[in-house]
Amino acid sequence: MASVKSYGADDIEVLEGLEAVRKRPAMYIGSTNLSGLHHLVWEIVDNGVDEALNGYGDTIAVTLHKDGSISVEDRGRGIPCGIQSKYKVPAIHLIFSTLHAGGKFSSKVYSNAGGLHGVGAAVTNALSEWLDVTVMRDGKIYHIRYEKGGKLTEPLKVIGDAGRKTGTLVRFKPDPKIFSSVDFKWETITRHLQESAFLLKKVRFIVKDERVTPYLNETYLYNEGLKEYVSALNVNKTPIGPIVSFEDFSNDIKMEVAFQYCANDYNENIYSYANNVRTHDGGTHETGFKLGITRAVNDFAEEKDLLRGKKLEGGDIREGLTAILSLKVPESLIQYEGQTKSKLGTPEATALVNNFIYTKLTYFLNENNEYAVNLINKCIESQNARIAARKAKDEARGKKQRKEIILSDKLTPAQSKDYKKNELFIVEGESAGGSARKGRDRLHQAILPLRGKPLNTDSITMDRMLKNEEFATIINTIGAGVGSEFDVNDSRYGKIIIMTDADTDGAHIQTLLLTFFYHYMRPLITNGMVYVAVPPLYRVFKEGKEQYAWRDNDLEEAKAKIGRGYEISRFKGLGEMDASQLWETTMNPEHRMLVRIRIDDPLLVETRVAVLMGKDASLRRKWVEENVDFNEKDNFEELK
């Protein structure tokens, strides 16, 4: 049970006033596209999460309303509504009108606090048409309202009796003048709340969508937390042994981990969190985890004489591993590298997690001898495969004949040896490949045309994949290996760009290639090196003037710029563009539009790959029926 912390008006501290948020919203929420829109929700949700994280309240509910607004309700202690002694205004008003105002900056209020960037609920208020807050606290129900970007329209007042109930209800409507879209996405909301529920076991997350009939309802409640998270991630894989989980508390830091090994998975899948915030770039806690598991496995194997004097490398031990590592760190110890909190910097975490994993895993291996021996054997197999692959790669460097045979009539290489600046365009079709060859930047751009659709690597063996000529060519072209022996540092290209027609077949080819990269060259994706090119749909022109339109929405603007008497050509494929057009619209770094492929939500990616690329056609059909509107024109979110 968490110790009771004081949480009154004077515990609310102010670090900085609310300035320029509406003028420069991207500085505070990252962007004004869908990511930024949902960031407004996470700022409010995280207030309830921080309450639950510290033992106050067991339910957080999010509702999407018909009028375009969204509400977040928690059963925490309720935002303080008393007068803050220093600033002589209600504490709740400080929280919603001043950046960096709140109780998270003091350990008197929260033992642990997450949040995103520390800008708080004030940013949500500043970027909303209106924001309405109802608080149950101290036996009373309080209400306050803001409109037009944070202007106070209904000052704080008591509107009823709360009895023993406590909590906060925030409802707001994003300002369409700020965002490119104010349409909250059901899947984005539910996935985020499900992730939070995995990390906060025994806390219930409810999400409801009133915009559709019948209403959508989802409830996420996980009594085993991280173990259920790992189970969900590995649902379509072949496990090797059970899900293992450990917990410990040391130096005021709570440490939790759950992990499982799977067959035919050549990646290490470690997802780490600090105070429920995903640390995408790892940090000191991940370093400690890797050190601890490497020590434990090697020491056990050496003690049982299973390695015959050799040592396993960390990569051998982590191949096929899915692990969730979560730390709850006191405010006094929490440190991040960078404003985005994507990398934990707390120095104490390395040694603590290292010893935690080493001690717990060593005991577990000794108590589960059959599991331990099977694990060591798997690690030895990974080691043998790595050594053999490295030997084959070294031999291949001295014998280039086969590689040249495979690539000679396909790849048009870049001239530069500065690999980080080089770009590989994987192009649909010989016709488009010919235009790309003529129009490219010869110094840094290489062209690899595809002949037909690649195989679906989600439903074939690795042996069959390696025998496929298209994939063999891609592997040899990139030159960094494949599967467990893939080394992103050996890649001959800083960008891998998939360039296909803007139609159904082109989208299918993109998906097939991304599935291949996800399974066999995932570090390319995690390092932000894989992109999809976005060619234009239309060319509007007359008398030497021309404008391109990437979406139907852009077409009217292009017509207006050209003026009367224009003509329109609709590009059905890349091959319809000549070399200069393809260069100017799709390949020129100064003007092109690229979508960078990212893995923001590992559970969503695993589920989507399994459904869309797996063998069960009924699951795929169900997803298409529920998510695709065939009467709606193509659209996409721009990511440059």
C-alpha positions in Angstrom: 0.0 0.0 0.0 1.4 3.4 -1.0 2.2 5.8 1.8 -0.2 8.7 2.1 1.2 11.9 0.6 0.1 15.4 1.2 -1.7 16.9 -1.8 -3.1 20.4 -1.1 -3.2 23.8 -2.7 0.3 24.8 -1.5 1.7 21.6 -3.1 1.1 23.0 -6.5 4.2 24.6 -7.8 4.7 26.9 -10.9 7.8 26.7 -13.0 6.8 28.8 -16.0 3.9 30.8 -17.4 1.8 29.8 -20.4 3.2 31.6 -23.4 3.1 31.2 -27.2 1.5 27.7 -27.2 -1.1 28.6 -29.8 1.5 30.4 -31.9 4.0 27.5 -31.9 2.0 24.4 -30.9 4.5 22.0 -32.4 7.1 23.1 -29.9 4.9 21.7 -27.1 3.2 18.7 -28.6 5.5 17.7 -31.5 3.1 18.4 -34.4 -0.3 19.6 -35.3 -1.3 16.3 -37.1 -2.9 13.3 -35.6 0.0 12.6 -33.3 -0.2 16.1 -31.8 -4.0 15.8 -31.5 -3.8 12.7 -29.4 -1.0 14.2 -27.3 -3.7 16.5 -25.8 -5.5 13.4 -24.6 -2.3 11.8 -23.2 -1.5 14.9 -21.1 -4.9 14.5 -19.3 -4.8 10.7 -19.1 -1.4 10.9 -17.5 -2.7 12.9 -14.6 -5.0 10.0 -13.8 -2.3 7.5 -14.4 0.0 9.3 -12.0 -2.7 9.2 -9.3 -3.2 5.4 -9.9 0.6 4.9 -10.1 0.8 6.3 -6.5 -2.1 4.2 -5.2 -5.0 6.7 -5.6 -7.9 5.4 -7.7 -8.3 2.2 -9.7 -10.3 3.4 -12.8 -9.6 5.7 -15.7 -12.4 6.3 -18.3 -12.1 8.0 -21.7 -15.2 8.9 -23.7 -15.3 10.2 -27.3 -18.4 12.3 -27.7 -20.6 13.0 -30.7 -19.8 16.8 -30.7 -16.1 16.0 -31.3 -15.0 16.5 -27.7 -13.4 13.9 -25.5 -13.6 13.4 -21.7 -11.2 11.8 -19.3 -12.3 10.8 -15.8 -10.3 9.3 -13.0 -11.0 8.3 -9.4 -7.9 9.9 -7.8 -7.8 12.4 -5.1 -9.2 15.2 -7.3 -7.2 18.3 -8.4 -6.7 20.7 -5.5 -9.2 23.6 -5.7 -8.0 25.7 -2.7 -6.2 29.0 -3.0 -2.5 28.6 -3.8 -0.8 30.9 -1.2 2.0 32.2 -3.4 -0.1 33.1 -6.4 -3.4 33.9 -4.6 -5.5 32.0 -7.2 -7.2 28.5 -7.1 -4.6 25.8 -7.6 -6.7 24.2 -10.3 -6.6 27.4 -12.3 -2.8 27.4 -12.2 -2.7 23.8 -13.5 -4.9 24.6 -16.5 -3.5 28.1 -17.3 0.2 27.8 -16.6 2.9 25.6 -18.2 4.7 23.3 -15.8 2.3 23.9 -12.9 1.4 20.8 -10.9 2.3 18.5 -8.1 4.6 16.2 -10.1 7.7 18.3 -9.3 7.6 17.5 -5.6 8.1 14.1 -3.9 5.7 15.4 -1.2 2.8 14.7 -3.7 4.0 11.9 -5.9 6.5 9.2 -5.2 6.6 8.5 -9.0 5.3 10.5 -11.9 5.4 10.0 -15.6 3.8 12.5 -17.9 5.1 13.2 -21.4 7.1 16.5 -21.6 6.1 18.2 -18.3 4.0 20.8 -20.2 0.9 19.5 -18.5 -2.9 20.1 -18.9 -2.3 23.8 -19.7 -1.3 23.0 -23.3 -4.4 20.9 -23.8 -6.4 23.9 -22.6 -4.5 26.4 -24.8 -5.1 24.3 -28.0 -8.9 23.7 -27.4 -12.0 25.4 -28.4 -13.2 24.9 -24.8 -12.2 22.9 -21.8 -14.4 22.0 -18.9 -13.3 20.5 -15.5 -15.4 19.0 -12.7 -13.6 17.9 -9.5 -14.9 15.9 -6.6 -12.8 16.6 -3.5 -13.2 17.5 0.2 -16.9 16.5 0.1 -17.7 19.1 -2.6 -18.1 19.1 -6.4 -16.2 22.0 -8.1 -16.5 23.3 -11.6 -14.4 25.6 -13.9 -14.5 26.3 -17.6 -12.3 27.8 -20.3 -13.0 28.8 -23.9 -11.1 30.1 -27.0 -7.7 28.7 -26.2 -7.6 28.9 -22.4 -9.6 32.0 -21.5 -11.4 31.6 -18.2 -15.2 31.9 -18.8 -16.6 30.3 -15.7 -14.5 30.8 -12.6 -14.2 28.0 -10.0 -17.3 27.4 -8.0 -18.9 24.7 -5.9 -21.9 23.1 -7.7 -22.8 20.2 -5.4 -21.9 17.7 -2.7 -19.5 14.9 -3.4 -19.8 12.9 -0.2 -16.9 10.5 0.0 -16.3 10.4 -3.8 -13.1 11.9 -5.2 -11.8 12.3 -8.7 -11.5 14.6 -11.7 -13.4 14.8 -15.0 -11.9 16.8 -17.8 -13.8 17.3 -21.1 -12.4 19.3 -24.0 -12.8 20.0 -27.7 -9.6 20.5 -29.8 -9.4 23.7 -31.9 -9.8 22.9 -35.6 -7.9 26.1 -36.4 -4.8 24.5 -34.9 -4.9 20.8 -36.1 -5.0 19.4 -39.6 -7.7 17.0 -38.2 -9.7 16.9 -35.0 -11.0 13.4 -35.6 -9.8 11.2 -32.7 -8.9 7.7 -33.8 -10.5 4.9 -31.8 -7.6 2.5 -32.4 -5.0 5.0 -31.3 -6.9 5.7 -28.1 -7.6 2.1 -27.3 -4.0 0.9 -28.0 -2.6 3.6 -25.7 -4.9 2.8 -22.9 -4.3 -0.9 -23.3 -0.6 -0.3 -23.0 -1.2 1.7 -19.8 -3.3 -1.1 -18.4 -0.6 -3.7 -19.0 1.8 -1.5 -17.1 -0.6 -0.6 -14.2 -1.9 -4.0 -13.3 -5.2 -4.1 -11.5 -6.1 -0.6 -12.7 -9.2 -0.6 -15.0 -9.1 1.5 -18.2 -12.5 2.1 -19.9 -12.9 3.6 -23.4 -16.2 4.4 -25.1 -17.0 5.9 -28.5 -20.4 7.6 -28.7 -19.8 8.8 -32.2 -21.1 5.6 -33.7 -24.2 3.5 -33.3 -24.1 1.2 -31.5 -21.6 2.7 -29.1 -18.1 1.1 -29.0 -16.9 0.0 -25.5 -13.6 -1.5 -24.4 -12.3 -2.3 -20.9 -8.7 -3.2 -20.2 -7.9 -4.7 -16.8 -4.8 -7.0 -16.3 -4.2 -8.7 -13.0 -0.9 -10.1 -14.1 0.3 -7.0 -15.9 3.6 -7.4 -17.8 3.1 -11.2 -18.2 -0.1 -10.6 -20.1 1.7 -7.9 -22.1 4.3 -10.4 -23.2 1.6 -13.0 -23.9 -0.2 -10.5 -26.2 3.0 -9.7 -28.1 3.8 -13.4 -28.6 0.3 -14.6 -29.4 1.2 -15.5 -33.0 4.7 -16.9 -32.2 6.0 -20.3 -31.1 7.1 -20.0 -27.5 10.1 -21.8 -26.0 9.1 -22.3 -22.4 6.9 -20.2 -20.2 6.7 -16.4 -19.6 9.1 -15.6 -16.7 8.5 -12.6 -14.5 10.3 -11.0 -11.6 9.7 -8.0 -9.2 11.8 -6.3 -6.7 12.1 -3.0 -4.8 15.5 -1.5 -4.1 16.8 2.1 -3.3 13.1 3.3 -3.6 13.0 2.0 -7.2 10.4 -0.6 -8.1 11.6 -3.0 -10.8 9.4 -5.4 -12.9 10.3 -7.6 -15.8 8.5 -10.3 -17.8 10.1 -12.1 -20.7 9.7 -15.2 -23.0 11.8 -16.8 -25.8 10.2 -17.7 -29.1 11.4 -19.9 -32.0 12.0 -18.6 -35.5 12.4 -15.1 -34.2 15.7 -13.5 -35.2 15.2 -10.2 -33.3 15.5 -9.1 -29.7 12.3 -7.4 -28.6 13.0 -5.4 -25.5 10.5 -2.7 -24.5 11.4 -0.6 -21.6 9.4 1.9 -19.5 10.2 4.4 -16.7 7.2 5.6 -14.7 4.9 4.2 -17.4 6.6 6.3 -20.1 8.0 4.2 -23.0 11.8 4.8 -23.2 12.1 4.1 -27.0 15.9 4.7 -26.9 16.5 2.5 -23.9 18.8 3.9 -21.3 20.5 2.9 -18.0 17.8 0.4 -17.1 18.0 -1.4 -20.4 21.8 -1.5 -20.1 21.4 -3.1 -16.7 18.9 -5.7 -18.0 21.3 -6.8 -20.8 24.3 -7.0 -18.5 22.3 -9.0 -15.9 20.8 -11.6 -18.3 24.2 -12.1 -20.1 25.9 -12.7 -16.8 23.3 -15.0 -15.4 23.1 -17.2 -18.5 26.9 -17.4 -19.0 27.6 -18.2 -15.3 24.9 -20.9 -15.2 26.2 -22.5 -18.5 29.8 -22.3 -17.2 28.8 -23.9 -13.9 27.1 -26.8 -15.7 29.9 -27.1 -18.2 27.6 -26.5 -21.2 29.9 -24.2 -23.1 33.2 -26.0 -22.9 35.2 -23.0 -22.0 33.4 -20.6 -24.5 31.3 -17.5 -23.7 28.0 -16.5 -25.2 27.7 -12.9 -26.5 24.8 -10.8 -25.4 23.2 -10.9 -28.9 23.3 -14.7 -28.8 21.4 -14.7 -25.6 18.8 -12.1 -26.6 17.9 -13.5 -30.0 14.2 -14.5 -30.0 13.6 -12.7 -26.7 10.5 -10.7 -26.0 10.9 -8.7 -22.7 9.1 -5.9 -21.0 11.1 -3.9 -18.4 9.3 -1.4 -16.2 10.7 0.8 -13.5 9.0 3.1 -11.0 11.6 5.7 -10.1 11.1 8.4 -7.4 11.0 12.0 -8.6 14.2 12.7 -6.7 16.1 10.1 -8.8 14.4 10.2 -12.2 16.7 11.5 -15.0 16.1 11.5 -18.8 18.4 12.2 -21.7 16.5 14.7 -23.8 13.2 16.5 -23.5 11.2 13.7 -25.1 12.0 11.3 -22.2 12.9 8.6 -24.7 16.0 7.5 -22.9 16.4 6.9 -19.1 19.6 8.5 -17.7 19.3 7.6 -14.0 22.8 6.3 -13.1 21.6 4.1 -10.3 19.4 2.1 -12.5 22.2 0.2 -14.3 23.7 -1.5 -11.2 20.3 -2.0 -9.6 18.7 -3.7 -12.6 21.8 -5.7 -13.4 21.9 -7.2 -9.9 18.1 -7.6 -9.9 18.1 -9.6 -13.1 21.2 -11.6 -12.3 20.0 -12.7 -8.9 16.4 -13.5 -9.9 17.3 -15.3 -13.1 20.2 -17.3 -11.6 17.8 -18.6 -8.9 15.2 -19.4 -11.6 17.6 -21.3 -13.8 18.8 -23.4 -11.0 15.2 -24.2 -9.9 14.1 -25.0 -13.5 16.9 -27.1 -14.9 15.1 -28.4 -18.0 14.1 -24.9 -19.1 17.7 -23.7 -18.4 19.3 -26.4 -20.5 16.9 -25.8 -23.4 17.6 -22.0 -23.2 21.4 -22.6 -23.2 21.1 -24.9 -26.3 19.1 -22.2 -28.1 21.7 -19.6 -27.3 24.5 -22.0 -28.5 22.5 -22.5 -31.8 22.3 -18.7 -32.2 26.0 -18.4 -31.5 26.9 -21.1 -34.1 24.6 -19.5 -36.7 26.2 -16.1 -36.0 29.8 -17.5 -36.4 28.9 -19.3 -39.6 27.2 -16.3 -41.0 30.2 -14.1 -40.2 32.5 -16.6 -41.8 30.3 -16.7 -44.9 30.2 -13.0 -45.1 34.0 -12.7 -44.8 34.4 -15.3 -47.6 31.9 -13.5 -49.7 33.9 -10.3 -49.4 36.8 -12.1 -51.1 34.6 -13.8 -53.7 32.3 -11.3 -55.3 31.4 -13.4 -58.3 28.0 -14.6 -57.1 27.0 -11.2 -55.8 27.9 -9.6 -59.1 25.9 -12.3 -61.1 22.8 -11.6 -58.9 23.1 -7.8 -59.1 24.6 -7.2 -62.5 21.4 -6.8 -64.5 19.3 -5.3 -61.7 21.0 -2.8 -59.5 22.1 0.6 -60.7 24.5 1.5 -57.9 25.3 4.9 -56.4 28.8 6.2 -57.1 29.5 7.5 -53.6 31.2 5.3 -51.0 29.7 7.5 -48.2 27.1 4.9 -47.4 25.2 7.0 -44.8 24.3 9.5 -47.5 23.4 6.9 -50.1 19.8 5.9 -50.8 18.4 2.7 -52.2 15.2 3.0 -54.2 13.3 -0.3 -54.4 11.1 0.4 -57.4 8.0 -1.3 -58.7 8.4 -2.4 -62.3 11.1 -2.1 -65.0 9.4 0.9 -66.6 9.5 3.0 -63.5 13.0 1.6 -62.8 14.1 3.0 -66.2 12.8 6.5 -65.5 14.3 6.4 -62.0 17.7 5.4 -63.4 17.7 8.4 -65.8 16.4 10.9 -63.4 18.3 10.0 -60.2 21.1 11.7 -58.4 23.9 9.3 -59.6 26.2 10.2 -56.7 23.9 9.1 -53.9 20.9 7.2 -55.3 20.8 3.6 -56.3 17.9 2.0 -58.2 16.7 -1.6 -57.7 13.6 -2.5 -59.8 11.4 -5.4 -58.7 10.1 -8.0 -61.2 6.7 -9.0 -59.8 5.5 -9.1 -56.3 7.8 -10.4 -53.5 6.8 -13.4 -51.4 4.9 -13.0 -48.1 7.6 -13.7 -45.6 5.1 -14.1 -42.7 3.9 -17.4 -44.1 7.1 -19.0 -45.5 10.3 -20.4 -44.0 13.6 -18.5 -43.9 15.1 -21.2 -46.2 12.4 -20.5 -48.9 12.8 -16.8 -48.5 16.6 -17.0 -49.1 16.0 -19.0 -52.3 13.7 -16.3 -53.7 15.6 -14.2 -56.2 14.0 -10.9 -55.4 14.9 -11.2 -51.7 18.4 -12.6 -52.4 19.0 -9.5 -54.5 17.8 -7.1 -51.8 19.9 -8.9 -49.1 23.0 -8.7 -51.2 22.4 -5.2 -52.3 22.0 -3.9 -48.7 25.0 -6.0 -47.7 24.4 -6.2 -44.0 23.3 -9.8 -43.7 19.9 -11.1 -42.8 18.0 -12.4 -39.7 20.2 -13.0 -36.7 23.4 -12.0 -38.4 22.0 -8.7 -39.7 24.2 -5.8 -38.7 22.7 -2.4 -39.4 26.2 -0.8 -39.3 27.2 -2.7 -42.4 24.3 -1.3 -44.5 25.5 0.3 -47.7 22.6 2.8 -47.5 21.4 5.3 -45.0 17.9 5.3 -46.5 15.9 2.4 -48.0 13.1 3.9 -50.0 10.2 1.8 -51.3 8.7 3.4 -54.4 5.5 1.9 -55.9 2.5 3.0 -57.8 -0.3 4.8 -55.9 -2.8 1.9 -56.2 -3.8 -1.3 -54.5 -1.0 -3.4 -56.1 1.5 -0.8 -55.0 0.2 -0.8 -51.5 0.4 -4.6 -51.4 4.0 -4.6 -52.6 4.8 -2.0 -49.8 3.3 -4.3 -47.2 5.1 -7.3 -48.5 8.5 -5.5 -48.4 7.8 -4.0 -45.0 6.9 -7.4 -43.6 10.3 -8.7 -44.9 12.2 -5.8 -43.3 10.2 -6.3 -40.0 11.1 -10.0 -39.8 14.6 -10.1 -41.1 16.1 -6.6 -41.0 14.2 -4.9 -38.2 17.1 -2.7 -37.1 16.6 -0.8 -40.4 13.2 0.2 -39.1 14.1 0.9 -35.5 16.9 3.1 -36.7 14.5 5.1 -38.9 16.1 4.0 -42.2 13.1 2.7 -44.1 10.8 5.0 -46.0 7.9 4.9 -48.5 8.0 7.4 -51.3 4.7 9.2 -52.0 4.3 10.0 -55.8 1.7 12.6 -56.9 -1.7 11.6 -58.1 -2.2 14.5 -60.6 -0.4 16.9 -62.9 -2.3 20.2 -63.7 -0.7 22.1 -66.6 -1.0 24.6 -69.4 1.5 26.5 -71.6 4.7 25.6 -69.7 3.1 25.9 -66.3 2.5 22.9 -64.1 1.5 22.0 -60.6 1.4 18.5 -58.9 -1.3 17.3 -56.5 -0.6 14.5 -54.0 -4.1 14.1 -52.8 -7.6 14.8 -54.1 -7.8 17.7 -51.6 -4.7 19.3 -53.2 -6.2 19.2 -56.7 -8.4 22.3 -56.3 -5.4 24.3 -55.1 -3.3 23.2 -58.0 -6.1 24.2 -60.5 -6.3 27.7 -58.9 -2.6 28.2 -59.2 -2.6 27.3 -62.9 -5.7 29.2 -63.8 -8.3 28.8 -66.5 -7.6 26.5 -69.5 -5.7 23.9 -67.6 -5.4 20.2 -68.4 -5.2 17.4 -65.9 -3.4 14.1 -66.1 -4.0 11.4 -63.6 -0.9 9.2 -62.9 -2.0 5.6 -62.8 1.6 4.5 -62.2 5.2 5.6 -61.8 5.9 4.4 -65.3 3.7 7.2 -66.7 6.1 9.8 -65.5 9.2 10.7 -67.5 12.6 10.8 -65.8 12.4 14.6 -65.0 8.9 14.4 -63.6 9.8 11.4 -61.4 12.9 13.2 -60.1 11.2 16.4 -59.4 8.1 15.0 -57.6 9.3 11.8 -55.9 13.1 11.6 -55.7 14.4 15.1 -55.3 15.2 15.6 -51.6 14.2 19.2 -51.9 10.6 18.5 -53.0 9.7 14.9 -52.4 7.4 13.5 -49.7 8.6 10.5 -47.8 6.8 8.5 -45.0 9.2 7.2 -42.5 8.3 3.7 -41.1 8.3 3.5 -37.3 7.3 1.1 -34.6 5.6 3.2 -32.1 3.3 0.5 -30.8 4.8 -3.0 -30.8 1.6 -4.7 -29.9 -0.3 -3.0 -32.7 2.5 -3.9 -35.2 2.6 -7.6 -34.1 -1.2 -7.8 -34.3 -1.5 -6.1 -37.7 1.2 -8.2 -39.3 -0.4 -11.4 -38.0 -3.8 -10.4 -39.2 -2.9 -8.9 -42.6 0.0 -11.2 -43.6 -0.9 -14.4 -41.7 -2.4 -17.6 -43.0 -5.9 -17.1 -41.5 -7.9 -15.5 -44.3 -11.0 -15.1 -42.1 -9.2 -12.7 -39.7 -7.9 -10.6 -42.6 -11.4 -10.5 -44.2 -12.9 -9.4 -40.8 -10.3 -6.6 -40.4 -11.0 -5.3 -43.9 -14.7 -5.3 -43.4 -14.4 -3.4 -40.2 -11.7 -0.9 -41.2 -11.9 -0.2 -44.9 -14.5 2.0 -46.5 -14.5 1.2 -50.2 -16.7 4.3 -51.0 -14.2 6.7 -49.5 -11.5 8.3 -51.6 -7.9 7.5 -50.8 -6.3 9.7 -48.2 -3.3 9.7 -46.0 -1.5 11.7 -43.3 1.5 13.6 -44.6 4.8 12.7 -42.9 7.8 14.4 -44.4 
